[in-house]
Each structure stands twice: as C-alpha cells, then as structure tokens.
Amino acid sequence: MSTTIIYVPKPLKSVEQAETLPVGTIAYRTRDDEAGRLVATLCYDDEEFAYFWKIAGEQFGYDTAHMLSWGGWTVLTFSKVEVEHLRETEGRRRAKTLYVTPWEDAR
C-alpha cells in the first residue's frame, strides 16, 4: 500500500471543521465586489494560545467564527490517497483508492 498527499478544495462550513485543520492551511473566497479573491492562512499565536486567520495584505487576524460569518470560504486541505493493490489479473492491476480529509471518515 502506498500513500500520497494531495490538496483538494473543500467548503469550510463550521468552526469544528476549522479546528481539525493544521497551521498553514490556506482558505480563499471570492469577494462580493468582483475585485478578486481574499486569501487567508491559518496561524497560531503562541502568546495567546489561540488560532486565527491572517488575510493577505491585512494587518489584523480574525477568529474562525468571525471569518465564517462572511460566508463562502473554501480551504485547500490535504487528502491522503491510499492505494492498495488488490491483485493483478491478465496484466491489469486492480486497485482501491481511499480519499481521507481531516474531518471525513474513510469511505
């Protein structure tokens, strides 16, 4: 069995989902004024012991609940892709692929 990490866009809908994400996660949303996208990075404050989102080009950070109140955020979260080779028949490999994100169970 081999494992590869890929990044996939997933809608960010709750604070609980955000709490499962690692520091450095990138989130984005299209601005209402059609001026492009807002891009945010999940950070951690060692002094406050708190997570916050830093939006590119802004000085301030936002907590997850405040950021989610704007709506429409998508995170680029990792998925582990596990490929298990079940057997080889007539020169063909049959494989099973599982996609797992931090807040989803393996299918």
DSSP file (Angstrom, degrees, kcal/mol; ACC not computed):
  #  RESIDUE AA STRUCTURE BP1 BP2  ACC     N-H-->O    O-->H-N    N-H-->O    O-->H-N    TCO  KAPPA ALPHA  PHI   PSI    X-CA   Y-CA   Z-CA
    1    1 A M              0   0    0      0, 0.0     2,-0.3     0, 0.0    83,-0.2   0.000 360.0 360.0 360.0 137.3    0.0    0.0    0.0
    2    2 A S  E     -A   83   0A   0     81,-1.8    81,-2.4     2,-0.0     2,-0.4  -0.907 360.0-150.6-121.6 152.4    1.3    3.5   -0.8
    3    3 A T  E     +A   82   0A   0     -2,-0.3     2,-0.3    79,-0.2    79,-0.2  -0.979  12.9 179.7-125.7 134.7    0.2    6.9    0.5
    4    4 A T  E     -A   81   0A   0     77,-2.0    77,-3.3    -2,-0.4     2,-0.5  -0.963  21.3-135.2-128.5 146.5    0.3   10.2   -1.4
    5    5 A I  E     +A   80   0A   0     -2,-0.3     2,-0.3    75,-0.2    75,-0.2  -0.906  27.4 171.9-104.5 128.0   -0.8   13.6   -0.1
    6    6 A I  E     -A   79   0A   0     73,-2.3    73,-3.0    -2,-0.5     2,-0.5  -0.900  27.7-127.1-126.0 160.8   -2.8   15.8   -2.4
    7    7 A Y  E     +A   78   0A   0     -2,-0.3    71,-0.2    71,-0.2    69,-0.1  -0.935  28.4 179.9-111.8 130.4   -4.6   19.1   -1.7
    8    8 A V  E     -A   77   0A   0     69,-2.7    69,-2.0    -2,-0.5     2,-0.3  -0.950  31.3-109.4-129.1 146.8   -8.3   19.5   -2.6
    9    9 A P  E     +A   76   0A   0      0, 0.0    67,-0.2     0, 0.0    18,-0.0  -0.600  39.7 174.3 -76.4 133.0  -10.7   22.4   -2.2
   10   10 A K  E     -A   75   0A   0     65,-2.4    65,-3.0    -2,-0.3     2,-0.1  -0.998  35.3-109.1-136.3 138.6  -13.4   21.8    0.4
   11   11 A P  E     -A   74   0A   0      0, 0.0     2,-0.7     0, 0.0    63,-0.3  -0.462  27.2-137.1 -65.9 137.9  -16.1   24.3    1.7
   12   12 A L        +     0   0    0     61,-2.5    61,-0.4     1,-0.1    60,-0.1  -0.876  37.4 158.4 -98.4 112.7  -15.4   25.5    5.2
   13   13 A K        +     0   0    0     -2,-0.7     2,-0.3     1,-0.2    -1,-0.1   0.608  51.2  29.0-113.6 -16.5  -18.7   25.4    7.0
   14   14 A S     >  -     0   0    0      1,-0.1     4,-1.8     0, 0.0    -1,-0.2  -0.973  65.2-121.5-148.5 159.6  -18.1   25.2   10.7
   15   15 A V  H  > S+     0   0    0     -2,-0.3     4,-2.1     1,-0.2     5,-0.1   0.862 113.8  60.3 -64.3 -36.6  -15.7   26.1   13.5
   16   16 A E  H  > S+     0   0    0      1,-0.2     4,-0.5     2,-0.2    -1,-0.2   0.899 104.8  47.9 -60.6 -41.5  -15.4   22.4   14.3
   17   17 A Q  H >4 S+     0   0    0      1,-0.2     3,-1.5     2,-0.2     4,-0.3   0.935 110.1  52.4 -62.0 -45.9  -14.1   21.7   10.8
   18   18 A A  H >< S+     0   0    0     -4,-1.8     3,-1.5     1,-0.3    -2,-0.2   0.840 100.2  62.8 -61.2 -33.8  -11.6   24.5   11.1
   19   19 A E  H 3< S+     0   0    0     -4,-2.1    -1,-0.3     1,-0.3    -2,-0.2   0.683  99.1  55.7 -66.9 -16.8  -10.3   23.2   14.4
   20   20 A T  T << S+     0   0    0     -3,-1.5    -1,-0.3    -4,-0.5    -2,-0.2   0.534  88.6  99.6 -89.9  -6.8   -9.2   20.0   12.7
   21   21 A L  S <  S-     0   0    0     -3,-1.5     2,-0.1    -4,-0.3     3,-0.1  -0.530  73.9-119.1 -84.7 145.4   -7.0   21.9   10.2
   22   22 A P    >   -     0   0    0      0, 0.0     3,-1.6     0, 0.0    20,-0.2  -0.459  38.0 -89.3 -78.8 154.5   -3.2   22.2   10.6
   23   23 A V  T 3  S+     0   0    0      1,-0.2    20,-0.2    -2,-0.1     3,-0.1  -0.354 115.1  40.9 -57.0 139.4   -1.5   25.6   10.9
   24   24 A G  T 3  S+     0   0    0     18,-2.8    -1,-0.2     1,-0.3    19,-0.1   0.338  77.6 148.8  98.7  -5.8   -0.6   26.9    7.5
   25   25 A T    <   -     0   0    0     -3,-1.6    17,-2.4    17,-0.1     2,-0.4  -0.372  41.1-135.8 -61.7 139.2   -3.9   25.9    5.8
   26   26 A I  E     -CB  41  76A   0     50,-0.6    50,-2.7    15,-0.2     2,-0.3  -0.830  23.0-177.8-100.5 135.1   -4.9   28.2    3.0
   27   27 A A  E     -CB  40  75A   0     13,-2.8    13,-3.0    -2,-0.4     2,-0.3  -0.944   2.7-178.3-126.5 151.6   -8.5   29.4    2.7
   28   28 A Y  E     -CB  39  74A   0     46,-2.6    46,-2.5    -2,-0.3     2,-0.3  -0.984   9.4-177.0-146.5 157.9  -10.0   31.6    0.0
   29   29 A R  E     -C   38   0A   0      9,-1.8     9,-3.0    -2,-0.3     2,-0.4  -0.981  33.3-109.7-150.6 149.1  -13.3   33.3   -1.0
   30   30 A T  E     -C   37   0A   0     42,-0.4     7,-0.2    -2,-0.3     2,-0.1  -0.645  41.0-117.7 -79.0 133.4  -14.4   35.4   -4.0
   31   31 A R    >   -     0   0    0      5,-2.7     3,-1.2    -2,-0.4     5,-0.2  -0.378  11.4-128.0 -72.0 150.2  -15.0   38.9   -3.0
   32   32 A D  T 3  S+     0   0    0      1,-0.3    -1,-0.1     2,-0.1    -2,-0.0   0.778 107.0  58.7 -67.4 -27.1  -18.5   40.4   -3.3
   33   33 A D  T 3  S-     0   0    0      3,-0.1    -1,-0.3     1,-0.0    -2,-0.1   0.248 109.9-118.7 -91.2  14.6  -17.3   43.4   -5.3
   34   34 A E  S <  S+     0   0    0     -3,-1.2    -2,-0.1     2,-0.2     3,-0.1   0.678  76.5 129.1  61.0  18.6  -15.7   41.2   -8.0
   35   35 A A  S    S-     0   0    0      1,-0.2     2,-0.3     0, 0.0    -1,-0.1   0.245  76.4 -89.2 -89.7  14.2  -12.3   42.6   -7.2
   36   36 A G        -     0   0    0     -5,-0.2    -5,-2.7     2,-0.0     2,-0.3  -0.861  62.7 -37.3 119.7-154.0  -10.6   39.2   -6.9
   37   37 A R  E     -C   30   0A   0     -2,-0.3     2,-0.5    -7,-0.2    -7,-0.2  -0.847  37.3-134.6-115.8 148.8  -10.2   36.7   -4.0
   38   38 A L  E     -C   29   0A   0     -9,-3.0    -9,-1.8    -2,-0.3     2,-0.4  -0.869  25.1-163.2 -92.7 135.1   -9.5   37.0   -0.4
   39   39 A V  E     -C   28   0A   0     -2,-0.5    17,-3.0   -11,-0.2     2,-0.3  -0.985   8.5-177.1-123.3 130.5   -6.8   34.6    0.7
   40   40 A A  E     -CD  27  55A   0    -13,-3.0   -13,-2.8    -2,-0.4     2,-0.4  -0.917  13.8-151.1-127.6 152.6   -6.2   33.7    4.4
   41   41 A T  E     -CD  26  54A   0     13,-2.2    13,-2.6    -2,-0.3     2,-0.4  -0.977  23.3-120.9-122.9 135.8   -3.7   31.5    6.2
   42   42 A L  E     + D   0  53A   0    -17,-2.4   -18,-2.8    -2,-0.4     2,-0.2  -0.640  41.2 176.9 -77.0 125.4   -4.4   29.7    9.5
   43   43 A C  E     - D   0  52A   0      9,-3.4     9,-2.0    -2,-0.4     2,-0.4  -0.745  23.5-136.1-124.6 169.8   -1.9   30.8   12.1
   44   44 A Y  E     - D   0  51A   0     -2,-0.2     2,-0.7     7,-0.2     7,-0.2  -0.998   8.9-144.9-132.8 131.9   -1.3   30.2   15.8
   45   45 A D  E  >> - D   0  50A   0      5,-3.1     4,-1.7    -2,-0.4     5,-1.2  -0.857   6.6-164.2 -98.1 111.6   -0.5   32.8   18.4
   46   46 A D  T  45S+     0   0    0     -2,-0.7    -1,-0.2     1,-0.2     0, 0.0   0.806  89.0  49.2 -65.1 -30.6    2.0   31.4   21.0
   47   47 A E  T  45S+     0   0    0      1,-0.2    -1,-0.2     3,-0.1    -2,-0.0   0.886 121.2  32.5 -77.4 -39.0    1.3   34.2   23.5
   48   48 A E  T  45S-     0   0    0      2,-0.2    -2,-0.2     0, 0.0    -1,-0.2   0.568  97.7-134.3 -92.0 -10.6   -2.5   34.0   23.3
   49   49 A F  T  <5 +     0   0    0     -4,-1.7     2,-0.3     1,-0.2    -3,-0.2   0.934  64.5 123.8  53.5  49.4   -2.6   30.2   22.7
   50   50 A A  E   < -D   45   0A   0     -5,-1.2    -5,-3.1     2,-0.0     2,-0.3  -0.983  60.4-127.5-141.7 149.1   -5.2   30.8   20.0
   51   51 A Y  E     +D   44   0A   0     -2,-0.3     2,-0.3    -7,-0.2    13,-0.2  -0.695  33.2 169.0 -90.8 148.2   -5.7   30.1   16.3
   52   52 A F  E     -D   43   0A   0     -9,-2.0    -9,-3.4    -2,-0.3     2,-0.5  -0.978  32.7-116.7-153.2 162.4   -6.5   32.9   13.9
   53   53 A W  E     -DE  42  62A   0      9,-3.2     9,-2.4    -2,-0.3     2,-0.6  -0.903  21.0-155.9-105.7 128.0   -6.8   33.6   10.2
   54   54 A K  E     -DE  41  61A   0    -13,-2.6   -13,-2.2    -2,-0.5     2,-0.4  -0.915  10.8-147.2-104.8 119.1   -4.5   36.1    8.6
   55   55 A I  E >   -D   40   0A   0      5,-0.7     3,-2.2    -2,-0.6   -15,-0.3  -0.722  29.8-101.7 -89.1 133.3   -5.8   37.6    5.4
   56   56 A A  T 3  S+     0   0    0    -17,-3.0   -17,-0.2    -2,-0.4     3,-0.1  -0.258 106.0  14.5 -55.4 130.6   -3.2   38.5    2.8
   57   57 A G  T 3  S+     0   0    0      1,-0.3     2,-0.3     2,-0.0    -1,-0.3   0.391 105.3 104.1  86.0  -2.9   -2.5   42.2    2.8
   58   58 A E    <   -     0   0    0     -3,-2.2    -1,-0.3     2,-0.1     0, 0.0  -0.831  61.6-146.9-112.1 151.9   -4.2   42.9    6.1
   59   59 A Q  S    S+     0   0    0     -2,-0.3     2,-0.2    -3,-0.1    -1,-0.1   0.743  75.8  71.1 -85.6 -24.8   -2.6   43.6    9.5
   60   60 A F        -     0   0    0     -5,-0.0    -5,-0.7     1,-0.0     2,-0.3  -0.574  69.0-138.1 -99.3 156.1   -5.2   42.0   11.7
   61   61 A G  E     -E   54   0A   0     -2,-0.2     2,-0.4    -7,-0.2    -7,-0.2  -0.743  14.0-146.1-105.5 159.3   -6.2   38.4   12.2
   62   62 A Y  E     -E   53   0A   0     -9,-2.4    -9,-3.2    -2,-0.3     2,-0.1  -0.963  14.4-122.3-126.4 140.8   -9.7   37.0   12.5
   63   63 A D     >  -     0   0    0     -2,-0.4     4,-2.3   -11,-0.2     5,-0.2  -0.411  35.2-107.5 -75.5 163.7  -11.0   34.2   14.6
   64   64 A T  H  > S+     0   0    0    -13,-0.2     4,-2.9     1,-0.2     5,-0.2   0.889 116.3  53.6 -62.4 -43.0  -12.8   31.4   12.7
   65   65 A A  H  > S+     0   0    0      1,-0.2     4,-1.2     2,-0.2    -1,-0.2   0.913 111.4  46.6 -60.2 -42.9  -16.3   32.3   13.8
   66   66 A H  H  4 S+     0   0    0      2,-0.2     4,-0.5     1,-0.2     3,-0.4   0.932 113.8  48.1 -63.9 -45.6  -15.9   35.9   12.6
   67   67 A M  H >< S+     0   0    0     -4,-2.3     3,-1.4     1,-0.2     4,-0.4   0.905 109.3  52.7 -63.4 -41.8  -14.4   34.8    9.3
   68   68 A L  H >< S+     0   0    0     -4,-2.9     3,-1.2     1,-0.3    -1,-0.2   0.764  94.1  71.8 -66.3 -24.1  -17.1   32.2    8.6
   69   69 A S  T 3< S+     0   0    0     -4,-1.2    -1,-0.3    -3,-0.4    -2,-0.2   0.739  90.9  59.9 -64.1 -20.7  -19.8   34.9    9.2
   70   70 A W  T <  S-     0   0    0     -3,-1.4    -1,-0.3    -4,-0.5    -2,-0.2   0.755 102.9-150.0 -76.1 -24.2  -18.7   36.4    5.8
   71   71 A G    <   +     0   0    0     -3,-1.2    -2,-0.1    -4,-0.4    -1,-0.1   0.216  61.6  71.4  76.6 160.8  -19.6   33.0    4.1
   72   72 A G        +     0   0    0      1,-0.2   -42,-0.4   -60,-0.1     2,-0.3   0.648  57.7 156.1  76.5  19.5  -18.2   31.3    1.1
   73   73 A W        -     0   0    0    -61,-0.4   -61,-2.5    -5,-0.1     2,-0.4  -0.577  20.8-168.5 -82.2 141.2  -14.8   30.2    2.3
   74   74 A T  E     -AB  11  28A   0    -46,-2.5   -46,-2.6   -63,-0.3     2,-0.4  -0.991   7.1-152.6-124.8 134.6  -13.0   27.2    0.7
   75   75 A V  E     -AB  10  27A   0    -65,-3.0   -65,-2.4    -2,-0.4     2,-1.0  -0.831  15.5-135.3-107.4 147.7  -10.0   25.6    2.2
   76   76 A L  E     +AB   9  26A   0    -50,-2.7   -50,-0.6    -2,-0.4     2,-0.3  -0.842  41.9 174.1 -96.1  96.6   -7.2   23.7    0.4
   77   77 A T  E     -A    8   0A   0    -69,-2.0   -69,-2.7    -2,-1.0     2,-0.1  -0.747  30.6-106.4-109.3 153.3   -7.0   20.8    2.7
   78   78 A F  E     -A    7   0A   0     -2,-0.3     2,-0.4   -71,-0.2   -71,-0.2  -0.441  25.5-162.8 -78.9 149.4   -4.9   17.7    2.3
   79   79 A S  E     -A    6   0A   0    -73,-3.0   -73,-2.3    22,-0.1     2,-0.6  -0.997  16.5-135.5-125.0 135.2   -6.3   14.3    1.4
   80   80 A K  E     -AF   5 100A   0     20,-1.9    20,-1.1    -2,-0.4     2,-0.7  -0.805  17.0-156.5 -86.9 126.0   -4.4   11.1    2.0
   81   81 A V  E     -AF   4  99A   0    -77,-3.3   -77,-2.0    -2,-0.6     2,-0.6  -0.911  10.3-170.7-105.7 112.1   -4.7    9.0   -1.1
   82   82 A E  E     -AF   3  98A   0     16,-1.6    16,-1.5    -2,-0.7     2,-0.6  -0.903   2.4-166.5-107.3 123.7   -4.1    5.4   -0.1
   83   83 A V  E     -AF   2  97A   0    -81,-2.4   -81,-1.8    -2,-0.6     2,-0.6  -0.939   2.7-171.8-113.3 120.7   -3.8    2.9   -3.0
   84   84 A E  E     - F   0  96A   0     12,-2.0    12,-1.7    -2,-0.6     2,-0.8  -0.951  19.1-139.9-112.2 120.3   -3.9   -0.8   -2.2
   85   85 A H  E     - F   0  95A   0     -2,-0.6    10,-0.2    10,-0.2     3,-0.1  -0.702  19.6-176.0 -80.7 113.9   -3.1   -3.1   -5.0
   86   86 A L  E     -     0   0A   0      8,-2.3     2,-0.3    -2,-0.8    -1,-0.2   0.914  56.8 -39.3 -79.8 -44.4   -5.6   -5.9   -4.6
   87   87 A R  E     - F   0  94A   0      7,-1.0     7,-2.4     2,-0.1     2,-0.5  -0.979  46.5-117.2-171.3 166.5   -4.4   -8.2   -7.4
   88   88 A E  E     + F   0  93A   0     -2,-0.3     2,-0.4     5,-0.2     5,-0.2  -0.979  32.1 179.3-120.2 120.8   -3.0   -8.4  -10.8
   89   89 A T  E >   - F   0  92A   0      3,-2.6     3,-2.3    -2,-0.5    -2,-0.1  -0.983  66.8 -16.6-126.9 126.3   -5.2  -10.2  -13.4
   90   90 A E  T 3  S-     0   0    0     -2,-0.4    -1,-0.1     1,-0.3     3,-0.1   0.866 128.8 -50.9  50.4  42.3   -4.3  -10.6  -17.1
   91   91 A G  T 3  S+     0   0    0      1,-0.2     2,-0.4    -3,-0.1    -1,-0.3   0.492 116.2 114.3  78.3   3.1   -1.7   -7.9  -16.9
   92   92 A R  E <   -F   89   0A   0     -3,-2.3    -3,-2.6     2,-0.0     2,-0.5  -0.885  58.5-139.8-109.6 137.7   -4.1   -5.4  -15.2
   93   93 A R  E     -F   88   0A   0     -2,-0.4     2,-0.5    -5,-0.2    -5,-0.2  -0.794   9.1-154.1 -92.8 134.7   -3.8   -4.1  -11.7
   94   94 A R  E     +F   87   0A   0     -7,-2.4    -8,-2.3    -2,-0.5    -7,-1.0  -0.938  22.5 179.5-106.3 126.9   -6.9   -3.7   -9.7
   95   95 A A  E     -F   85   0A   0     -2,-0.5     2,-0.4   -10,-0.2   -10,-0.2  -0.909  24.9-144.2-131.6 155.5   -6.6   -1.0   -7.0
   96   96 A K  E     -F   84   0A   0    -12,-1.7   -12,-2.0    -2,-0.3     2,-0.5  -0.976  17.6-161.1-117.5 130.5   -8.7    0.5   -4.3
   97   97 A T  E     -F   83   0A   0     -2,-0.4     2,-0.4   -14,-0.2   -14,-0.2  -0.949   3.7-167.1-117.4 131.6   -8.3    4.2   -3.6
   98   98 A L  E     -F   82   0A   0    -16,-1.5   -16,-1.6    -2,-0.5     2,-0.5  -0.965   6.1-157.4-116.2 131.0   -9.4    5.9   -0.3
   99   99 A Y  E     -F   81   0A   0     -2,-0.4     2,-0.4   -18,-0.2     8,-0.4  -0.940  16.0-179.4-107.6 124.5   -9.7    9.7    0.0
  100  100 A V  E     -F   80   0A   0    -20,-1.1   -20,-1.9    -2,-0.5     6,-0.1  -0.982   7.9-174.6-130.5 122.3   -9.5   11.0    3.6
  101  101 A T    >   -     0   0    0     -2,-0.4     3,-1.5   -22,-0.2   -22,-0.1  -0.682  45.3 -97.1-105.1 167.2   -9.7   14.6    4.8
  102  102 A P  T 3  S+     0   0    0      0, 0.0   -23,-0.1     0, 0.0    -1,-0.0   0.791 122.7  35.3 -56.9 -29.2   -9.2   15.7    8.4
  103  103 A W  T 3  S+     0   0    0      2,-0.1     2,-0.4     0, 0.0   -82,-0.0   0.311 106.3  78.0-110.6  10.8  -12.9   15.8    9.1
  104  104 A E  S <  S-     0   0    0     -3,-1.5     2,-0.2     0, 0.0     3,-0.1  -0.904  72.8-126.9-118.0 147.9  -14.2   12.9    7.0
  105  105 A D        -     0   0    0     -2,-0.4    -4,-0.1     1,-0.1    -6,-0.1  -0.523  42.6 -87.4 -82.7 157.4  -14.0    9.2    7.7
  106  106 A A              0   0    0     -2,-0.2    -1,-0.1     1,-0.1    -6,-0.1  -0.399 360.0 360.0 -62.3 139.6  -12.5    6.8    5.2
  107  107 A R              0   0    0     -8,-0.4    -1,-0.1    -2,-0.1    -7,-0.1   0.434 360.0 360.0 -90.6 360.0  -15.1    5.7    2.6
